[in-house]
Amino acid sequence: MTRCIMDRWSARGPVITGGLTLLLLLCGLGGWGVLAHISGAVISPGQVEVDRSRQVVQHPDGGIVERILVREGEAVQAGDLLIALDRDGLAGALAALDAQILGMRAQQARLVAERDGGSAVRFAHDLLSAGGAAQDVMEGQRRLFTARIDTISARTAQLDRQRQQIAAQVVGLDAQRAALTTQRDLIASALADQQSLLDRGLAPANLVMGLQREQAELSGRLGQVIAETARAAERMTEIDIQISGLTMTRREEAITHLRDLRADMLDLAERRRLLQQRVDRLAIRAPVSGVVHGLRVHAPRSVIQPADPLMYLVPQDRPRVITIRVQVGDVEQLFLGQQAVVRFPAFDQRRTPELSARVTQISADAFEDAQSGMPFFRAEVALNPGEIDRLPPDLMLLPGMPVEVFVKTAGRSALSYLIKPLTDYFARAFRES
């Protein structure tokens, strides 16, 4: 009996010990699950980007590449020449416009001289100092000015000669009128004497009638002379008007042509301004300082289309931002100013610390991945001040570098993490479908 009791106690001891140990283990795990606090995080991949993104280099007109002065990865300053386009076509068109403008300016100087009645054409100083074609154009306008003056002078001289001839005729007519007037007066006196004698019967009647007939003829001839004199005077007046009209017509034509010419010059100047802008744009220069990235033009004589991206300039003096892709189910846990931890998989993890950061921007709507079609939210994370200095000096954050961001969320107990899948399952399981 004593032996049986001892056997029972020898078996119960390990059982009790095991039970107590299991109970202590369960109590310990339960206590740890309740008391242990585990920080949550939203883990999102991302990459380093430049604030305000990279600058695209485009050309609004397109053209043929003449020279390429940069290479992929080369650092350039704002205003540096990147690509030079062929100038032949536009340079020829610009030279043709300049020749037209030169001709119009010379023509304008001639018309001003004609309008003002000048004796010579006065050209602008820049035209006088120009050589070659400008001198030929000015000489042509001088000759035209002289030819027009000579034409007017010749016509004026011709009209003046006609006036002189008519004036001489007027002098002759005046002499005839004076002679006829004298003859008429003499006839009138003789007629009066004969009429007196006739009245007393001392003179024959036919003599009186003859004097009357002669007096009538003289009056008729005198009237003709007076009429011819009036017509001659009228003709002289017409010639004077024609002579004055030559100068006036020349001035009016000059004013009209000047008005039309100035309108044409304004139109031509605007065309030249636009063409000069196109010529200036043939030299494609860097809009900002940065590093050449994604160069798409590699050989001279290549044809570029209007607005096609030629390259990108990645600014190096702008602050770096980190953009991350957040899953749709996790975006509700993010808010502005939320703390985060940034890791850089591209660097050696043994010598690269994790950097603290904060959420600075969350997109208002979801984006769609172009390849997978999966929706995601875009967020920006900025490193806290001084964190960038913790990186080793030989490590640089370059645009496009991959990162892994842990955005800190509210912490929970370990027990909550263990039982939440079960509670979620039962919450769905006991609902009617």
LUMDRENFI-478178 format. One record per residue (C-alpha): x, y, z; residue in three letters. Coordinates in pm, 1 decimal. Layout:
+----------+----------+----------+------+
:       px :       py :       pz : code :
+----------+----------+----------+------+
:        X :        Y :        Z :  ALA :
...
+----------+----------+----------+------+
This chain:
+----------+----------+----------+------+
:       px :       py :       pz : code :
+----------+----------+----------+------+
:      0.0 :      0.0 :      0.0 :  MET :
:    275.8 :    236.2 :     86.0 :  THR :
:    439.8 :    155.8 :   -243.8 :  ARG :
:    118.9 :    242.0 :   -438.5 :  CYS :
:     84.8 :    572.9 :   -260.9 :  ILE :
:    444.2 :    654.7 :   -342.6 :  MET :
:    392.4 :    566.9 :   -710.1 :  ASP :
:     86.2 :    795.5 :   -723.2 :  ARG :
:    281.9 :   1085.5 :   -576.0 :  TRP :
:    574.7 :   1025.4 :   -809.4 :  SER :
:    339.6 :   1058.7 :  -1116.3 :  ALA :
:    139.7 :   1353.8 :   -981.4 :  ARG :
:    451.0 :   1568.2 :   -922.8 :  GLY :
:    554.5 :   1611.0 :  -1286.9 :  PRO :
:    190.3 :   1665.4 :  -1387.9 :  VAL :
:    146.0 :   1939.7 :  -1133.8 :  ILE :
:    479.7 :   2088.5 :  -1227.7 :  THR :
:    390.4 :   2079.9 :  -1597.1 :  GLY :
:     45.9 :   2226.3 :  -1529.3 :  GLY :
:    189.9 :   2506.2 :  -1321.2 :  LEU :
:    450.5 :   2573.7 :  -1585.1 :  THR :
:    185.0 :   2583.6 :  -1859.6 :  LEU :
:    -33.9 :   2807.3 :  -1646.0 :  LEU :
:    255.0 :   3041.7 :  -1580.7 :  LEU :
:    337.6 :   3041.2 :  -1953.2 :  LEU :
:    -22.5 :   3120.4 :  -2050.9 :  LEU :
:    -44.8 :   3389.7 :  -1787.6 :  CYS :
:    286.0 :   3533.1 :  -1904.1 :  GLY :
:    182.5 :   3530.3 :  -2268.4 :  LEU :
:   -154.1 :   3678.8 :  -2180.6 :  GLY :
:      4.5 :   3947.7 :  -1970.3 :  GLY :
:    256.4 :   4022.9 :  -2246.2 :  TRP :
:    -21.9 :   4028.7 :  -2505.5 :  GLY :
:   -218.4 :   4276.0 :  -2297.5 :  VAL :
:     66.5 :   4493.3 :  -2177.4 :  LEU :
:    308.9 :   4481.1 :  -2471.8 :  ALA :
:    260.1 :   4782.3 :  -2706.3 :  HIS :
:    353.8 :   4737.6 :  -3072.3 :  ILE :
:    376.4 :   5045.1 :  -3295.6 :  SER :
:    183.8 :   5023.9 :  -3623.8 :  GLY :
:    310.0 :   5145.2 :  -3959.1 :  ALA :
:    198.6 :   5182.2 :  -4318.6 :  VAL :
:    480.0 :   5049.2 :  -4534.8 :  ILE :
:    494.3 :   5210.2 :  -4878.1 :  SER :
:    750.3 :   5207.8 :  -5158.2 :  PRO :
:    855.5 :   5533.6 :  -5319.3 :  GLY :
:   1135.0 :   5725.6 :  -5480.6 :  GLN :
:   1334.5 :   6045.2 :  -5441.8 :  VAL :
:   1216.9 :   6334.8 :  -5658.0 :  GLU :
:   1311.9 :   6697.9 :  -5704.7 :  VAL :
:   1075.6 :   6957.5 :  -5569.8 :  ASP :
:    868.3 :   7101.5 :  -5862.2 :  ARG :
:    984.5 :   6812.7 :  -6079.4 :  SER :
:   1223.8 :   6813.1 :  -6371.0 :  ARG :
:   1222.0 :   7073.1 :  -6646.0 :  GLN :
:   1133.2 :   6949.9 :  -6994.1 :  VAL :
:   1315.8 :   7109.4 :  -7288.5 :  VAL :
:   1101.6 :   7147.6 :  -7600.8 :  GLN :
:   1098.6 :   7351.1 :  -7921.5 :  HIS :
:    771.6 :   7509.7 :  -8037.0 :  PRO :
:    855.1 :   7510.0 :  -8409.1 :  ASP :
:   1071.4 :   7205.3 :  -8473.3 :  GLY :
:   1350.9 :   7192.6 :  -8727.6 :  GLY :
:   1671.0 :   7020.1 :  -8835.1 :  ILE :
:   1946.6 :   6966.2 :  -8578.9 :  VAL :
:   2276.9 :   7126.9 :  -8671.2 :  GLU :
:   2478.5 :   7072.1 :  -8352.5 :  ARG :
:   2432.5 :   6894.2 :  -8019.6 :  ILE :
:   2639.3 :   7056.9 :  -7747.4 :  LEU :
:   2548.4 :   6846.0 :  -7440.9 :  VAL :
:   2562.1 :   6482.6 :  -7337.1 :  ARG :
:   2356.2 :   6266.3 :  -7107.4 :  GLU :
:   2435.3 :   6343.8 :  -6742.7 :  GLY :
:   2616.4 :   6669.7 :  -6817.7 :  GLU :
:   2559.4 :   6960.8 :  -6579.4 :  ALA :
:   2451.3 :   7285.5 :  -6746.0 :  VAL :
:   2373.3 :   7635.7 :  -6629.4 :  GLN :
:   2064.6 :   7838.3 :  -6715.4 :  ALA :
:   2116.5 :   8000.8 :  -7054.7 :  GLY :
:   2374.2 :   7749.4 :  -7181.1 :  ASP :
:   2336.2 :   7645.5 :  -7545.3 :  LEU :
:   2205.3 :   7289.1 :  -7564.0 :  LEU :
:   2114.4 :   7230.1 :  -7929.7 :  ILE :
:   2159.5 :   7450.9 :  -8237.2 :  ALA :
:   1909.7 :   7408.4 :  -8521.9 :  LEU :
:   1977.6 :   7472.9 :  -8889.6 :  ASP :
:   1936.8 :   7842.8 :  -8979.2 :  ARG :
:   1952.2 :   7838.3 :  -9359.6 :  ASP :
:   1580.9 :   7851.7 :  -9438.4 :  GLY :
:   1484.6 :   8111.0 :  -9180.0 :  LEU :
:   1798.7 :   8316.6 :  -9236.0 :  ALA :
:   1712.5 :   8347.3 :  -9606.5 :  GLY :
:   1355.6 :   8450.3 :  -9527.7 :  ALA :
:   1481.6 :   8705.2 :  -9275.0 :  LEU :
:   1726.1 :   8850.8 :  -9528.4 :  ALA :
:   1443.6 :   8883.4 :  -9782.9 :  ALA :
:   1228.2 :   9068.0 :  -9530.1 :  LEU :
:   1518.2 :   9296.5 :  -9440.3 :  ASP :
:   1563.7 :   9379.2 :  -9809.1 :  ALA :
:   1193.5 :   9464.9 :  -9838.9 :  GLN :
:   1207.5 :   9683.7 :  -9529.2 :  ILE :
:   1519.0 :   9856.9 :  -9663.0 :  LEU :
:   1343.9 :   9932.5 :  -9991.0 :  GLY :
:   1035.7 :  10062.6 :  -9809.9 :  MET :
:   1240.6 :  10291.5 :  -9587.0 :  ARG :
:   1420.0 :  10438.6 :  -9888.1 :  ALA :
:   1085.6 :  10482.8 : -10064.4 :  GLN :
:    945.6 :  10649.5 :  -9753.4 :  GLN :
:   1231.6 :  10903.1 :  -9752.4 :  ALA :
:   1161.0 :  10989.3 : -10118.8 :  ARG :
:    787.7 :  11029.6 : -10057.9 :  LEU :
:    853.2 :  11256.6 :  -9758.8 :  VAL :
:   1073.9 :  11476.2 :  -9978.0 :  ALA :
:    800.8 :  11491.2 : -10244.7 :  GLU :
:    534.2 :  11569.6 :  -9984.7 :  ARG :
:    737.2 :  11851.2 :  -9832.1 :  ASP :
:    854.1 :  11988.2 : -10167.3 :  GLY :
:   1218.6 :  11920.1 : -10090.8 :  GLY :
:   1493.1 :  11955.9 : -10344.7 :  SER :
:   1666.9 :  11630.0 : -10243.5 :  ALA :
:   1592.8 :  11303.1 : -10061.4 :  VAL :
:   1717.7 :  11289.9 :  -9702.0 :  ARG :
:   1780.8 :  10931.0 :  -9590.2 :  PHE :
:   1822.7 :  10807.5 :  -9230.6 :  ALA :
:   2176.1 :  10790.5 :  -9093.0 :  HIS :
:   2173.0 :  10411.3 :  -9058.5 :  ASP :
:   2079.5 :  10380.0 :  -9427.1 :  LEU :
:   2354.7 :  10621.3 :  -9529.5 :  LEU :
:   2612.1 :  10427.3 :  -9325.7 :  SER :
:   2502.8 :  10093.2 :  -9471.5 :  ALA :
:   2676.0 :   9960.1 :  -9777.0 :  GLY :
:   2615.3 :   9727.5 : -10066.4 :  GLY :
:   2248.8 :   9680.5 : -10149.0 :  ALA :
:   2141.4 :   9977.1 :  -9935.1 :  ALA :
:   2341.9 :  10217.1 : -10149.2 :  GLN :
:   2189.3 :  10074.2 : -10465.9 :  ASP :
:   1837.9 :  10109.1 : -10324.9 :  VAL :
:   1897.4 :  10469.8 : -10218.0 :  MET :
:   2048.5 :  10556.3 : -10554.5 :  GLU :
:   1742.3 :  10413.6 : -10726.5 :  GLY :
:   1513.0 :  10630.2 : -10513.2 :  GLN :
:   1726.9 :  10937.2 : -10583.4 :  ARG :
:   1698.6 :  10875.9 : -10955.7 :  ARG :
:   1323.4 :  10826.9 : -10931.0 :  LEU :
:   1293.1 :  11149.3 : -10731.3 :  PHE :
:   1498.4 :  11338.1 : -10990.8 :  THR :
:   1303.7 :  11182.9 : -11278.8 :  ALA :
:    971.3 :  11286.8 : -11124.7 :  ARG :
:   1100.4 :  11640.5 : -11072.6 :  ILE :
:   1226.2 :  11651.2 : -11431.5 :  ASP :
:    888.3 :  11527.6 : -11557.7 :  THR :
:    702.1 :  11794.2 : -11364.2 :  ILE :
:    952.2 :  12059.4 : -11471.2 :  SER :
:    916.1 :  11960.2 : -11836.2 :  ALA :
:    537.8 :  11967.2 : -11815.3 :  ARG :
:    549.5 :  12300.4 : -11632.5 :  THR :
:    778.0 :  12445.7 : -11898.6 :  ALA :
:    546.4 :  12321.8 : -12172.6 :  GLN :
:    244.0 :  12480.9 : -12009.1 :  LEU :
:    438.8 :  12798.8 : -11946.1 :  ASP :
:    525.4 :  12821.6 : -12313.2 :  ARG :
:    158.9 :  12777.8 : -12402.2 :  GLN :
:     72.0 :  13054.5 : -12159.3 :  ARG :
:    329.6 :  13283.9 : -12310.8 :  GLN :
:    188.0 :  13219.7 : -12657.3 :  GLN :
:   -161.4 :  13296.2 : -12536.7 :  ILE :
:    -32.9 :  13607.0 : -12359.3 :  ALA :
:    119.9 :  13723.0 : -12686.9 :  ALA :
:   -212.5 :  13661.6 : -12856.7 :  GLN :
:   -382.9 :  13869.0 : -12587.5 :  VAL :
:   -141.7 :  14154.0 : -12656.9 :  VAL :
:   -232.6 :  14137.7 : -13026.0 :  GLY :
:   -600.9 :  14121.7 : -12944.5 :  LEU :
:   -566.4 :  14422.6 : -12716.9 :  ASP :
:   -401.4 :  14612.0 : -13001.5 :  ALA :
:   -679.8 :  14509.0 : -13238.0 :  GLN :
:   -940.6 :  14615.2 : -12984.5 :  ARG :
:   -773.2 :  14953.6 : -12943.8 :  ALA :
:   -755.1 :  15006.2 : -13320.1 :  ALA :
:  -1112.5 :  14897.9 : -13372.3 :  LEU :
:  -1225.3 :  15119.9 : -13087.8 :  THR :
:  -1047.2 :  15416.4 : -13246.9 :  THR :
:  -1196.3 :  15337.8 : -13586.7 :  GLN :
:  -1540.5 :  15304.4 : -13431.2 :  ARG :
:  -1505.6 :  15639.5 : -13259.5 :  ASP :
:  -1396.4 :  15806.0 : -13584.4 :  LEU :
:  -1683.0 :  15649.4 : -13777.7 :  ILE :
:  -1922.6 :  15757.3 : -13507.9 :  ALA :
:  -1797.0 :  16118.7 : -13534.2 :  SER :
:  -1814.9 :  16115.8 : -13914.7 :  ALA :
:  -2159.8 :  15959.6 : -13900.1 :  LEU :
:  -2280.4 :  16233.2 : -13668.9 :  ALA :
:  -2155.3 :  16504.4 : -13904.9 :  ASP :
:  -2308.7 :  16340.4 : -14212.0 :  GLN :
:  -2634.3 :  16281.8 : -14031.1 :  GLN :
:  -2648.7 :  16653.6 : -13949.6 :  SER :
:  -2585.1 :  16744.7 : -14312.5 :  LEU :
:  -2840.1 :  16486.9 : -14424.0 :  LEU :
:  -3096.3 :  16640.9 : -14198.2 :  ASP :
:  -3041.8 :  16976.7 : -14373.4 :  ARG :
:  -3038.9 :  16813.6 : -14714.6 :  GLY :
:  -2675.9 :  16883.7 : -14775.4 :  LEU :
:  -2548.1 :  16518.2 : -14777.1 :  ALA :
:  -2662.5 :  16217.3 : -14972.2 :  PRO :
:  -2843.6 :  15942.0 : -14780.4 :  ALA :
:  -2634.1 :  15658.3 : -14920.4 :  ASN :
:  -2324.0 :  15809.7 : -14761.4 :  LEU :
:  -2488.0 :  15807.8 : -14423.5 :  VAL :
:  -2602.0 :  15449.1 : -14472.3 :  MET :
:  -2250.1 :  15345.4 : -14571.7 :  GLY :
:  -2108.5 :  15497.6 : -14252.8 :  LEU :
:  -2373.3 :  15322.7 : -14045.7 :  GLN :
:  -2292.6 :  14989.1 : -14212.0 :  ARG :
:  -1921.3 :  15037.9 : -14148.6 :  GLU :
:  -1994.1 :  15132.2 : -13784.9 :  GLN :
:  -2190.7 :  14810.7 : -13740.1 :  ALA :
:  -1909.8 :  14599.5 : -13887.9 :  GLU :
:  -1656.4 :  14764.8 : -13656.9 :  LEU :
:  -1877.4 :  14697.1 : -13356.2 :  SER :
:  -1905.8 :  14330.9 : -13457.1 :  GLY :
:  -1532.1 :  14293.9 : -13507.8 :  ARG :
:  -1467.4 :  14467.8 : -13176.1 :  LEU :
:  -1704.5 :  14226.7 : -13002.0 :  GLY :
:  -1519.4 :  13928.9 : -13154.7 :  GLN :
:  -1186.6 :  14067.3 : -13036.7 :  VAL :
:  -1322.7 :  14119.2 : -12686.3 :  ILE :
:  -1459.7 :  13762.3 : -12682.1 :  ALA :
:  -1128.5 :  13617.3 : -12805.1 :  GLU :
:   -945.8 :  13816.4 : -12540.4 :  THR :
:  -1174.9 :  13675.0 : -12272.9 :  ALA :
:  -1122.9 :  13319.4 : -12399.7 :  ARG :
:   -746.5 :  13372.1 : -12402.9 :  ALA :
:   -756.0 :  13499.8 : -12045.5 :  ALA :
:   -961.5 :  13198.1 : -11943.6 :  GLU :
:   -714.5 :  12966.0 : -12113.7 :  ARG :
:   -426.8 :  13137.0 : -11932.1 :  MET :
:   -608.8 :  13084.2 : -11602.2 :  THR :
:   -656.3 :  12717.1 : -11684.4 :  GLU :
:   -285.7 :  12683.0 : -11758.9 :  ILE :
:   -198.1 :  12848.3 : -11427.4 :  ASP :
:   -427.4 :  12601.0 : -11250.5 :  ILE :
:   -262.0 :  12310.4 : -11433.9 :  GLN :
:     83.0 :  12433.4 : -11333.6 :  ILE :
:    -25.8 :  12462.5 : -10969.6 :  SER :
:   -202.7 :  12126.9 : -10994.5 :  GLY :
:    116.1 :  11950.3 : -11100.8 :  LEU :
:    280.9 :  12028.4 : -10765.7 :  THR :
:    -39.7 :  11970.1 : -10569.9 :  MET :
:   -107.9 :  11638.4 : -10740.6 :  THR :
:    247.9 :  11529.2 : -10670.7 :  ARG :
:    205.6 :  11616.7 : -10301.2 :  ARG :
:   -133.0 :  11442.3 : -10275.1 :  GLU :
:      4.9 :  11128.6 : -10440.0 :  GLU :
:    300.5 :  11133.5 : -10200.5 :  ALA :
:     66.9 :  11162.0 :  -9898.9 :  ILE :
:   -152.1 :  10874.5 : -10022.6 :  THR :
:    144.1 :  10650.8 : -10097.2 :  HIS :
:    299.4 :  10734.3 :  -9760.4 :  LEU :
:    -16.7 :  10626.1 :  -9579.8 :  ARG :
:    -30.6 :  10295.9 :  -9765.8 :  ASP :
:    343.5 :  10246.0 :  -9729.1 :  LEU :
:    337.5 :  10295.1 :  -9353.2 :  ARG :
:     62.0 :  10035.3 :  -9317.6 :  ALA :
:    269.2 :   9790.5 :  -9523.4 :  ASP :
:    578.4 :   9870.3 :  -9316.6 :  MET :
:    393.4 :   9798.9 :  -8991.2 :  LEU :
:    276.1 :   9465.1 :  -9128.1 :  ASP :
:    625.3 :   9382.6 :  -9250.2 :  LEU :
:    782.0 :   9484.4 :  -8918.4 :  ALA :
:    545.4 :   9250.8 :  -8732.1 :  GLU :
:    627.9 :   8965.9 :  -8969.4 :  ARG :
:    997.3 :   9032.1 :  -8918.1 :  ARG :
:    956.3 :   9038.3 :  -8538.9 :  ARG :
:    786.8 :   8698.8 :  -8542.8 :  LEU :
:   1046.5 :   8560.4 :  -8782.1 :  LEU :
:   1329.7 :   8696.3 :  -8567.8 :  GLN :
:   1180.3 :   8519.1 :  -8267.4 :  GLN :
:   1185.0 :   8194.5 :  -8462.5 :  ARG :
:   1547.6 :   8257.3 :  -8559.7 :  VAL :
:   1639.1 :   8328.7 :  -8197.2 :  ASP :
:   1468.2 :   8005.8 :  -8092.4 :  ARG :
:   1695.0 :   7808.1 :  -8324.2 :  LEU :
:   1945.5 :   7825.7 :  -8039.7 :  ALA :
:   1786.1 :   7599.1 :  -7778.3 :  ILE :
:   1914.5 :   7709.8 :  -7438.4 :  ARG :
:   1875.6 :   7570.1 :  -7088.8 :  ALA :
:   1577.1 :   7729.0 :  -6912.0 :  PRO :
:   1715.8 :   7631.4 :  -6570.0 :  VAL :
:   2037.9 :   7495.6 :  -6426.0 :  SER :
:   2052.8 :   7120.6 :  -6384.3 :  GLY :
:   2175.0 :   6786.8 :  -6514.4 :  VAL :
:   2080.0 :   6659.7 :  -6860.4 :  VAL :
:   1855.5 :   6356.5 :  -6836.6 :  HIS :
:   1674.2 :   6155.3 :  -7102.8 :  GLY :
:   1847.4 :   6312.9 :  -7403.8 :  LEU :
:   1647.0 :   6209.3 :  -7711.4 :  ARG :
:   1849.5 :   6379.1 :  -7986.8 :  VAL :
:   2174.8 :   6206.6 :  -8071.6 :  HIS :
:   2281.1 :   6292.5 :  -8428.7 :  ALA :
:   2309.9 :   6607.1 :  -8643.2 :  PRO :
:   2055.3 :   6653.6 :  -8924.7 :  ARG :
:   1792.4 :   6481.3 :  -8712.7 :  SER :
:   1443.9 :   6622.1 :  -8757.2 :  VAL :
:   1259.5 :   6729.1 :  -8443.3 :  ILE :
:    885.6 :   6785.1 :  -8437.2 :  GLN :
:    717.3 :   7084.2 :  -8270.3 :  PRO :
:    670.9 :   7046.9 :  -7892.5 :  ALA :
:    850.1 :   6709.0 :  -7881.4 :  ASP :
:   1051.8 :   6662.3 :  -7557.3 :  PRO :
:   1421.2 :   6686.2 :  -7645.8 :  LEU :
:   1562.7 :   6625.5 :  -7297.8 :  MET :
:   1496.2 :   6691.5 :  -6931.9 :  TYR :
:   1695.1 :   6907.2 :  -6692.2 :  LEU :
:   1702.2 :   6781.7 :  -6335.0 :  VAL :
:   1774.0 :   7075.8 :  -6102.2 :  PRO :
:   2034.6 :   7002.8 :  -5836.0 :  GLN :
:   1979.5 :   7307.8 :  -5617.0 :  ASP :
:   1620.8 :   7231.6 :  -5522.5 :  ARG :
:   1515.0 :   7037.1 :  -5211.1 :  PRO :
:   1451.3 :   6666.8 :  -5244.9 :  ARG :
:   1110.5 :   6522.5 :  -5169.0 :  VAL :
:   1011.0 :   6159.5 :  -5132.8 :  ILE :
:    696.9 :   6040.6 :  -5307.1 :  THR :
:    532.2 :   5717.5 :  -5199.1 :  ILE :
:    249.3 :   5501.2 :  -5326.1 :  ARG :
:     -7.4 :   5426.3 :  -5058.1 :  VAL :
:   -254.6 :   5142.5 :  -5098.0 :  GLN :
:   -617.4 :   5246.1 :  -5106.6 :  VAL :
:   -690.8 :   5053.1 :  -4787.2 :  GLY :
:   -414.2 :   5230.8 :  -4594.0 :  ASP :
:   -472.8 :   5592.5 :  -4695.7 :  VAL :
:   -728.8 :   5649.5 :  -4418.4 :  GLU :
:   -448.6 :   5601.1 :  -4163.2 :  GLN :
:   -242.0 :   5889.0 :  -4306.4 :  LEU :
:   -262.9 :   6255.6 :  -4211.0 :  PHE :
:    -46.4 :   6563.4 :  -4267.6 :  LEU :
:    244.2 :   6596.5 :  -4027.8 :  GLY :
:    245.1 :   6223.5 :  -3950.7 :  GLN :
:    588.0 :   6092.4 :  -3854.3 :  GLN :
:    765.8 :   5840.0 :  -4074.2 :  ALA :
:   1092.6 :   5651.0 :  -4107.8 :  VAL :
:   1276.8 :   5638.6 :  -4439.2 :  VAL :
:   1508.7 :   5358.8 :  -4550.4 :  ARG :
:   1725.2 :   5361.1 :  -4863.2 :  PHE :
:   1757.9 :   5011.9 :  -5013.7 :  PRO :
:   2008.1 :   5137.1 :  -5271.2 :  ALA :
:   2264.3 :   5214.8 :  -4999.8 :  PHE :
:   2463.3 :   4976.8 :  -4780.8 :  ASP :
:   2227.8 :   4916.8 :  -4487.3 :  GLN :
:   2517.4 :   4855.0 :  -4249.0 :  ARG :
:   2637.6 :   5215.4 :  -4277.9 :  ARG :
:   2317.7 :   5393.7 :  -4377.4 :  THR :
:   2092.2 :   5510.7 :  -4093.4 :  PRO :
:   1717.3 :   5529.4 :  -4106.6 :  GLU :
:   1606.0 :   5893.2 :  -4137.4 :  LEU :
:   1303.4 :   6047.7 :  -3973.7 :  SER :
:   1053.3 :   6237.4 :  -4185.9 :  ALA :
:    696.2 :   6366.6 :  -4190.1 :  ARG :
:    404.1 :   6348.5 :  -4431.8 :  VAL :
:    363.2 :   6681.7 :  -4614.5 :  THR :
:    106.8 :   6604.4 :  -4883.5 :  GLN :
:   -162.7 :   6346.2 :  -4961.6 :  ILE :
:   -336.5 :   6333.1 :  -5298.3 :  SER :
:   -705.9 :   6420.6 :  -5297.0 :  ALA :
:   -797.5 :   6134.3 :  -5528.9 :  ASP :
:   -659.8 :   5798.7 :  -5631.7 :  ALA :
:   -429.2 :   5742.7 :  -5927.9 :  PHE :
:   -418.8 :   5435.5 :  -6149.4 :  GLU :
:   -101.7 :   5247.1 :  -6228.6 :  ASP :
:    -43.2 :   5254.6 :  -6603.8 :  ALA :
:     85.5 :   4895.7 :  -6614.3 :  GLN :
:   -112.3 :   4705.2 :  -6353.1 :  SER :
:   -422.1 :   4923.3 :  -6344.3 :  GLY :
:   -424.4 :   4909.7 :  -5962.6 :  MET :
:   -538.4 :   5227.4 :  -5785.0 :  PRO :
:   -314.3 :   5402.8 :  -5533.9 :  PHE :
:   -282.5 :   5732.1 :  -5351.0 :  PHE :
:     23.5 :   5953.4 :  -5388.7 :  ARG :
:    181.7 :   6109.6 :  -5081.7 :  ALA :
:    490.1 :   6321.6 :  -5025.9 :  GLU :
:    728.1 :   6280.9 :  -4735.2 :  VAL :
:    989.5 :   6540.8 :  -4639.2 :  ALA :
:   1294.9 :   6465.4 :  -4427.8 :  LEU :
:   1307.4 :   6643.2 :  -4095.2 :  ASN :
:   1563.2 :   6925.0 :  -4061.2 :  PRO :
:   1916.3 :   6798.0 :  -4016.7 :  GLY :
:   1834.9 :   6438.8 :  -4111.5 :  GLU :
:   2006.2 :   6461.6 :  -4450.1 :  ILE :
:   2333.7 :   6542.7 :  -4271.2 :  ASP :
:   2325.9 :   6202.4 :  -4102.2 :  ARG :
:   2402.3 :   6030.0 :  -4430.2 :  LEU :
:   2767.3 :   5947.9 :  -4501.1 :  PRO :
:   2936.8 :   6225.8 :  -4701.9 :  PRO :
:   2989.5 :   6001.4 :  -5004.8 :  ASP :
:   2617.5 :   5921.3 :  -5037.1 :  LEU :
:   2390.3 :   6152.8 :  -5234.9 :  MET :
:   2014.7 :   6143.4 :  -5282.1 :  LEU :
:   1957.3 :   6139.0 :  -5655.8 :  LEU :
:   1621.2 :   6177.1 :  -5831.8 :  PRO :
:   1465.4 :   5839.9 :  -5904.9 :  GLY :
:   1639.7 :   5659.0 :  -5618.4 :  MET :
:   1408.4 :   5397.1 :  -5454.5 :  PRO :
:   1308.2 :   5433.0 :  -5090.3 :  VAL :
:   1102.4 :   5242.0 :  -4837.9 :  GLU :
:    891.1 :   5449.8 :  -4600.5 :  VAL :
:    735.6 :   5337.4 :  -4272.1 :  PHE :
:    459.0 :   5581.7 :  -4182.3 :  VAL :
:    390.3 :   5544.3 :  -3811.4 :  LYS :
:     28.8 :   5471.6 :  -3715.0 :  THR :
:   -147.0 :   5418.1 :  -3381.2 :  ALA :
:      6.2 :   5142.8 :  -3163.7 :  GLY :
:   -187.6 :   4836.8 :  -3039.3 :  ARG :
:   -130.8 :   4556.0 :  -2794.6 :  SER :
:     12.2 :   4226.3 :  -2912.2 :  ALA :
:   -309.9 :   4050.1 :  -2807.7 :  LEU :
:   -506.8 :   4283.9 :  -3036.3 :  SER :
:   -290.2 :   4181.6 :  -3330.9 :  TYR :
:   -344.8 :   3812.3 :  -3244.0 :  LEU :
:   -721.7 :   3813.0 :  -3199.8 :  ILE :
:   -821.7 :   4081.3 :  -3455.0 :  LYS :
:   -825.7 :   3833.7 :  -3749.1 :  PRO :
:  -1057.3 :   3607.1 :  -3545.1 :  LEU :
:  -1288.9 :   3890.7 :  -3440.7 :  THR :
:  -1304.8 :   4018.4 :  -3797.7 :  ASP :
:  -1384.1 :   3667.3 :  -3920.6 :  TYR :
:  -1662.4 :   3609.5 :  -3669.2 :  PHE :
:  -1800.4 :   3959.4 :  -3730.0 :  ALA :
:  -1851.5 :   3863.3 :  -4091.8 :  ARG :
:  -1943.3 :   3500.2 :  -4027.7 :  ALA :
:  -2252.6 :   3573.8 :  -3815.3 :  PHE :
:  -2415.1 :   3806.8 :  -4066.7 :  ARG :
:  -2691.2 :   3695.5 :  -4298.8 :  GLU :
:  -2588.4 :   3694.8 :  -4661.2 :  SER :
+----------+----------+----------+------+
